[in-house]
């Protein structure tokens, strides 16, 4: 089989299975197996692929055909220019969440301390520490399996072991929201579960079957964790500290109201690249 023939095979299989972005995923899996780049398909499409690699490619295409997420097959996802390890125990980092990172960075400075509530893979907190030197952080999650992934990402991306390196301090805490959190913070960020329970069944199989339910389910109205975090956050934020949330596209007004009622000021809703509400932030007066 040539490189181009392998790609055509993968593309046809994934298209028949109605996999989203079938062409892209077929190419990315081929590049993953053959350790090649996009240029190889254009320039070296007639090159023969070793039989062992062809067999491996067919196996991975079959996994994607069954709707296992691409990132679970390759084990990684790019986020904020960094490569994060992911598995079935954490949400796959998404580009929209980079808006939350961007907004937090605008309100951070060296010497500040950040709490990432519901940290999952650690992508938000690790990105913040990578992009703003001299900041310390705590990543909290109820799942010990998620925290294992976060710790591994902290080591591989920030070269942090046993909690510290020369530029930043990073601590992981297993906690049911604020239950085991100590100290105070200048910034609290969170991408909590926010999908309404009744809506989860409508999601793509890649999400509802393969991503952790505990990181998706925001209970009946999708606002359960926002209420809890807003209520408790005022006891953990320093004066003029910032609270920033990722939200669902239709939750901007409701989360803003929760924050205003708790005493937050300068509340702002920020849209994502597609023009949908994506981040709500406010300052504790």
Secondary structure, DSSP 8 states (H G I E B T S, - for coil): -BHHHHHHHHHHHHHHTT-TTHHHHHHHHHHHHHT--HHHHHHSTTSB--HHHHHHHHHHHHHHHTT--HHHHH-EEEETTEEEE--TTS----GGGHHHHHHHHTT--TT-EEEEET-TTSHHHHHHHHHSTT-EEEEEES-HHHHHHHHHHHHHHH--BTTB-SS-EEEEEE-STTTT--S-EEEEEE----B-HHHHTTS-HHHHTTS-GGGTB--TTS-HHHHHHHHHHTTTEEEEEEEEEE--TT-HHHHHHHHHHTTEEEEEEEE-TTSSEEEEEEEE-
